[in-house]
Amino acid sequence: MANTKQVPIIDIQDLETLPEKMVKACEELGCFRVMNHGIPMPLMSEMKEVALSLLDLPLEVKMRNSNPEEPSKGYTPPNLASPFFDSLSLYDMASPEAVGDFCDQMNASPHQREIISKYTSALSDLVKFLGSKMMEGLGLSGGLFQEGINQLKMNKYSYGPETVGLTGAIMHSDAGFFTILQDDENVNGLEVVDNLTGQLISVDPVPGTLVINVGDAGKVWSNGRFCNVKHQVKCYKATTRITMALFVLPSKDNKVRVLPELVDSERPPLYVPFDFEHYRKLRSSTGSPTGEALEFFRSKQELVK
């Protein structure tokens, strides 16, 4: 059972202490909530309604949300990740063309298109803001955060009485820089691992806030300072749970690498640069859902210590 410790809640409007608080949370737990993040609560509620209506569409419609080259970038049907989980994917969320293509695939109404466009635009602004504040907290004032192609996943957990106590998503870390999660304000289920004790912390919902999880690329980017938080989803009660997870990913054209400003004679790079898509496939092929595959990219000078 998860313990009573809570993840920190950080007020984005407190600009003076924001960078320091964010970096501290990234280092200690790799997970925190943000409040006053600029996405209006009515828009968050409307986006949840849109996601639910799209996830309630017939299977043959949802299957149009596909990516032949990479299944994880399209629709995830039940029984692939979990028998009671399915998910729609909007890959390259910051691209108006990609948003339009997704809406076409789902036969989205004009109202649904408007909500999706507003929501993804607000999220894109938040990504840049959070990324820049993380860099500032690392001592890189004025640096621009360079994210790649971001992926928004709309998730539905269809729980029944027989699923209470079961796992909705296995223990894993996210592969990217960081994840922005709009969790279900009515249904908890997310649990993260306390990096110090190894105990589970239940990340209970706080309406109007968003959860930030550091991923594997974020650990590399920070030269090991950030914790790529391990987490899972459990079924706490028999109901439907809807979440929206934005995965902030590295650029396809650039290697995942340690920020050079965080390297000196006393702090050598812990990892060698690597291709992100190759890393994602390696995570899968080696059965490394919690970031163990990062060890393949440890720098030689670190290994010989």
C-alpha positions in Angstrom: 0.0 0.0 0.0 1.2 3.5 -0.8 2.5 5.6 2.1 1.1 8.9 3.2 3.9 11.1 1.9 2.8 13.6 -0.8 4.5 15.0 -3.9 5.3 18.7 -3.6 3.0 21.3 -5.1 4.8 24.2 -6.7 3.2 27.6 -7.6 4.3 28.6 -11.0 3.4 32.2 -10.3 6.1 32.3 -7.6 8.8 33.2 -10.1 11.5 34.1 -7.6 11.7 30.6 -6.1 10.3 28.6 -9.0 13.5 27.4 -10.7 15.1 26.4 -7.3 11.9 24.5 -6.2 11.5 22.7 -9.5 15.1 21.5 -9.6 15.0 20.4 -6.0 11.8 18.3 -6.8 13.4 16.9 -9.9 16.5 15.8 -8.0 14.8 14.4 -4.9 11.7 12.7 -6.3 11.5 13.4 -10.0 7.8 14.2 -9.6 5.8 17.3 -8.5 2.6 19.1 -9.1 2.2 22.6 -10.5 -0.6 25.1 -9.7 -1.4 28.4 -11.4 0.0 27.0 -14.6 -2.0 29.1 -17.0 -4.4 26.5 -18.4 -7.9 27.4 -17.3 -9.8 24.8 -15.3 -12.8 25.1 -17.7 -10.5 24.2 -20.6 -9.1 21.3 -18.7 -12.6 20.0 -18.0 -13.7 20.5 -21.6 -10.6 18.6 -22.8 -11.4 15.7 -20.5 -14.9 15.6 -21.9 -13.5 15.6 -25.5 -11.1 12.8 -24.7 -13.8 10.7 -23.1 -16.1 11.2 -26.1 -13.3 10.2 -28.5 -12.3 7.2 -26.5 -16.0 6.1 -26.5 -16.0 6.0 -30.3 -16.3 2.5 -32.0 -13.1 0.6 -32.2 -12.9 0.9 -36.0 -12.9 4.7 -35.8 -10.2 4.7 -33.1 -8.1 2.4 -35.2 -7.7 5.2 -37.7 -5.4 6.8 -35.2 -2.5 4.8 -36.4 1.2 5.1 -37.3 2.5 2.3 -39.5 6.1 3.0 -38.6 5.6 3.1 -34.9 2.6 1.6 -33.2 3.2 3.5 -29.9 2.6 6.7 -31.8 -1.0 5.7 -32.7 -4.0 4.1 -30.9 -3.3 1.6 -28.2 -6.2 -0.9 -28.1 -7.2 -2.9 -25.0 -5.1 -5.9 -24.1 -1.9 -4.4 -25.6 -0.8 -2.5 -22.5 -3.6 -3.7 -20.2 -7.0 -5.4 -20.7 -8.8 -2.4 -19.3 -6.7 0.4 -20.9 -6.8 2.1 -24.3 -5.3 5.3 -25.5 -5.4 7.8 -28.4 -2.2 9.5 -29.5 -1.6 13.0 -31.0 2.0 12.8 -32.2 3.8 16.1 -32.9 1.2 18.0 -30.8 2.7 21.4 -31.4 2.1 21.1 -35.2 -1.3 22.5 -36.3 -1.2 20.1 -39.3 -0.8 17.2 -36.9 -3.6 18.4 -34.8 -5.8 18.8 -37.9 -4.9 15.3 -39.1 -5.8 13.8 -35.7 -9.1 15.6 -35.7 -9.8 14.3 -39.3 -9.1 10.7 -38.2 -11.5 11.0 -35.3 -14.2 12.9 -37.3 -14.0 15.5 -34.6 -16.7 18.2 -34.5 -15.9 21.9 -34.8 -16.3 22.3 -31.1 -14.0 19.4 -30.3 -11.4 20.7 -32.8 -11.5 24.1 -31.1 -11.0 22.6 -27.6 -8.1 20.4 -28.8 -6.4 23.3 -30.5 -6.7 25.6 -27.5 -5.5 22.9 -25.1 -2.5 21.8 -27.2 -1.5 25.4 -27.8 -1.6 26.1 -24.0 0.4 23.0 -23.3 3.0 23.9 -25.8 3.5 27.3 -24.1 3.7 25.5 -20.7 6.4 23.1 -22.0 8.7 26.0 -23.1 8.1 27.8 -19.8 8.8 24.8 -17.6 11.8 23.7 -19.7 13.4 27.2 -19.4 12.8 27.4 -15.7 14.5 24.0 -15.2 17.5 25.3 -17.1 17.5 28.4 -15.0 17.4 26.3 -11.8 20.4 24.3 -13.2 22.3 27.6 -13.4 21.8 28.1 -17.1 19.9 31.5 -17.1 18.7 32.7 -20.4 19.0 29.3 -22.0 16.2 28.2 -24.4 14.8 24.7 -23.8 15.0 22.7 -27.0 12.2 20.1 -27.0 11.5 17.8 -30.0 8.3 16.3 -31.2 5.9 16.1 -28.3 3.3 13.4 -27.9 -0.1 13.8 -26.3 -1.8 10.6 -25.2 -5.5 10.5 -24.1 -5.9 7.6 -21.8 -9.0 5.7 -20.6 -9.0 3.1 -17.8 -12.2 1.1 -17.8 -12.3 -0.4 -14.3 -14.9 -2.8 -13.0 -15.4 -4.5 -9.6 -13.2 -7.3 -10.7 -10.2 -5.0 -11.4 -10.0 -3.3 -8.0 -6.5 -3.7 -6.7 -5.1 -4.7 -10.1 -2.4 -2.8 -12.0 -3.6 -0.5 -14.8 -0.1 0.4 -16.0 3.0 -1.5 -15.0 5.9 0.0 -13.1 7.9 2.2 -15.6 9.7 5.4 -16.1 8.9 7.7 -19.0 11.5 7.8 -21.8 11.5 11.5 -22.6 12.6 14.7 -20.9 9.5 15.1 -18.7 5.8 14.4 -18.8 2.9 16.8 -18.1 0.0 14.8 -16.8 -3.6 16.0 -16.3 -4.8 13.3 -14.0 -8.5 12.5 -13.3 -9.6 14.9 -10.6 -12.1 12.4 -9.3 -10.2 9.1 -9.5 -6.7 8.4 -8.1 -4.4 5.6 -9.2 -1.0 7.1 -9.9 1.7 5.8 -7.6 5.4 6.9 -7.7 8.4 5.4 -6.1 10.2 7.4 -3.4 13.8 7.6 -4.6 15.1 7.6 -1.0 13.0 4.8 0.6 11.8 2.8 -2.3 8.2 3.1 -0.9 5.2 3.9 -3.1 3.6 7.3 -2.8 0.0 7.7 -3.9 -0.3 10.8 -6.1 -3.8 11.8 -5.2 -5.7 14.2 -7.4 -5.7 18.0 -6.7 -8.2 19.7 -9.1 -6.7 22.3 -11.3 -3.1 21.2 -11.0 -0.9 19.2 -13.3 1.7 16.4 -12.5 5.2 16.7 -13.8 7.3 13.5 -14.1 11.0 13.4 -15.0 11.9 10.8 -17.7 15.0 9.0 -18.7 16.2 11.7 -21.2 15.8 14.2 -18.4 18.1 12.2 -16.2 20.7 12.2 -19.0 20.2 15.9 -19.9 20.8 16.9 -16.2 24.0 14.7 -16.0 22.3 12.4 -13.5 21.0 15.2 -11.2 17.4 14.6 -12.0 15.6 11.4 -10.9 13.7 9.5 -13.7 10.8 8.6 -11.4 9.4 5.1 -11.5 5.6 5.0 -11.4 2.6 2.8 -12.0 -1.2 3.0 -12.1 -3.4 0.9 -9.8 -7.1 0.5 -9.8 -8.5 2.0 -6.6 -12.2 1.7 -7.4 -14.6 0.5 -10.1 -15.1 3.4 -12.4 -13.7 5.1 -15.5 -10.5 7.1 -15.2 -9.5 9.6 -17.9 -6.0 11.2 -18.1 -4.0 13.3 -20.6 -0.3 12.8 -20.7 2.0 15.0 -22.7 5.4 13.4 -23.3 8.1 16.0 -23.9 10.5 14.3 -26.2 14.0 15.0 -27.6 14.4 16.2 -31.2 14.7 13.5 -33.9 17.6 15.4 -35.4 19.6 15.8 -32.2 21.2 13.2 -29.9 20.2 12.9 -26.3 23.2 14.3 -24.5 24.3 15.8 -21.2 24.1 19.6 -21.2 27.7 20.7 -21.8 27.4 23.5 -19.2 26.9 20.8 -16.5 30.2 19.1 -17.3 33.6 20.1 -15.9 36.7 18.4 -14.5 34.9 17.4 -11.3 31.6 16.4 -13.0 32.4 14.4 -16.1 29.5 13.4 -18.4 27.8 10.3 -17.0 26.4 9.3 -20.5 27.5 9.4 -24.1 25.2 10.9 -26.7 22.6 8.6 -28.2 19.7 8.5 -30.6 16.3 8.7 -28.8 14.3 6.5 -31.1 17.1 3.9 -30.9 16.9 4.1 -27.1 13.1 3.7 -27.1 13.4 0.5 -29.1 16.2 -0.7 -26.9 14.0 -0.2 -23.8 11.4 -2.4 -25.4 13.8 -5.1 -26.8 15.7 -5.5 -23.5 12.6 -5.4 -21.3 13.7 -2.3 -19.5 10.6 -0.3 -18.7 12.2 1.5 -15.7 15.2 3.0 -17.5 17.7 0.2 -17.1 18.7 0.5 -20.7 20.5 3.8 -19.9 23.4 1.7 -18.6 24.2 0.9 -22.2 25.1 4.5 -22.7 27.2 5.1 -19.6 30.4 7.0 -20.5 33.6 4.9 -20.4 35.3 7.4 -18.0 32.4 6.9 -15.6 32.6 3.1 -15.8 36.3 2.9 -15.0 35.9 4.8 -11.7 
